[in-house]
Amino acid sequence: MGLDLILLPYFNEEAYFSHTVLEVDRDYDLFDKIKSLNALQVLDSFTSYLSRDEKYEESHYGKTIEDPYGDSIKYTHVRELLTLRDYVINNSGPKTKGAWAYMLELSLDIKVALFWN
């Protein structure tokens, strides 16, 4: 069992929710690069399909402010993640390349929550 990452791009520049779930291949070198990017804590109103609480056993749509380890979820921007594009193209698997291709179509100002699990 190891650390995994799911990217949750916000719906738009004014939104505080994500309807998109982008899985990333397990790559600890990439994860270290992502952890070094500028990141801020999500607002208490951020929601996604990865919410978990005492009421439901499975993930569901709702408030998503902590990861399964109890750490606050942080976000960065598409522009920050795209600085890692060359690394992804040359070193990553299909899920990660697909996530970066998706982000290339977004505004650079879109926030992307980093859900570590």
C-alpha positions in Angstrom: 0.0 0.0 0.0 1.4 3.4 -0.9 0.5 7.0 -1.4 -1.8 7.9 -4.4 -3.0 11.2 -5.8 -6.2 12.3 -7.4 -6.6 15.7 -9.0 -9.9 17.5 -8.6 -10.0 20.5 -11.0 -12.6 23.1 -9.9 -15.6 23.5 -12.2 -14.6 27.0 -13.1 -12.6 30.0 -11.8 -15.4 31.1 -9.4 -16.5 27.7 -8.2 -15.7 25.9 -5.0 -16.5 22.4 -6.2 -15.2 19.8 -8.6 -17.2 17.3 -10.7 -14.0 15.9 -12.2 -11.8 13.1 -10.7 -8.4 12.7 -12.4 -6.4 9.7 -11.2 -2.6 9.9 -11.4 -0.2 7.0 -11.8 1.8 6.3 -8.6 5.1 8.1 -9.2 6.9 9.4 -6.1 9.3 11.6 -8.1 6.3 13.4 -9.6 4.6 13.5 -6.3 7.7 15.2 -4.8 7.6 17.8 -7.6 3.9 18.4 -7.0 4.4 18.8 -3.3 6.9 21.5 -4.0 4.4 23.6 -6.0 2.7 26.7 -4.5 -0.5 25.4 -2.7 -3.1 26.8 -0.4 -5.8 25.1 1.8 -9.2 24.6 0.2 -12.1 26.6 1.6 -14.4 24.8 4.1 -17.1 24.9 1.4 -15.2 22.8 -1.2 -17.2 19.8 -2.5 -16.4 16.8 -4.7 -17.3 13.2 -5.3 -14.6 12.1 -2.8 -16.4 13.2 0.3 -16.5 10.7 3.2 -18.2 11.1 6.6 -19.8 9.0 9.3 -23.2 9.0 7.5 -22.0 7.1 4.4 -19.5 4.2 4.2 -18.5 4.9 0.5 -17.3 8.1 -1.2 -20.1 10.4 -2.2 -20.7 14.0 -3.3 -20.2 16.4 -0.4 -17.8 18.5 1.6 -14.2 17.5 0.8 -11.8 19.3 3.1 -9.7 16.5 4.5 -7.9 13.5 3.0 -8.3 10.0 4.5 -5.3 10.8 6.7 -7.1 13.8 8.3 -4.8 16.3 6.6 -6.3 19.5 5.1 -6.7 19.3 1.3 -4.7 21.9 -0.6 -5.0 23.2 -4.1 -2.7 24.6 -6.7 -3.5 26.0 -10.1 -3.4 24.5 -13.6 -0.5 26.8 -14.5 1.6 25.3 -11.7 0.9 21.7 -12.6 1.6 22.3 -16.3 5.2 23.4 -15.3 5.7 19.6 -14.9 4.5 18.8 -18.4 7.9 17.8 -19.8 8.5 15.4 -16.8 5.0 13.9 -17.4 5.5 13.4 -21.1 8.9 11.7 -20.7 8.3 9.7 -17.5 4.6 9.1 -16.8 2.0 6.4 -17.5 -1.3 6.8 -19.4 -3.4 8.0 -16.5 -1.1 10.9 -15.7 -0.6 11.8 -19.3 -4.4 11.8 -19.7 -4.8 14.1 -16.6 -2.2 16.5 -18.1 -4.0 16.5 -21.5 -7.2 17.3 -19.7 -5.6 20.2 -17.9 -4.2 21.6 -21.1 -7.8 22.4 -22.1 -8.5 24.4 -18.9 -7.9 28.0 -18.1 -4.5 28.4 -16.4 -6.3 30.1 -13.4 -8.4 27.0 -12.6 -7.7 25.6 -9.1 -6.9 21.9 -8.8 -7.4 20.3 -5.4 -4.8 17.7 -4.5 -6.4 14.7 -2.9 -3.7 12.4 -1.4 -4.9 9.0 -0.4 
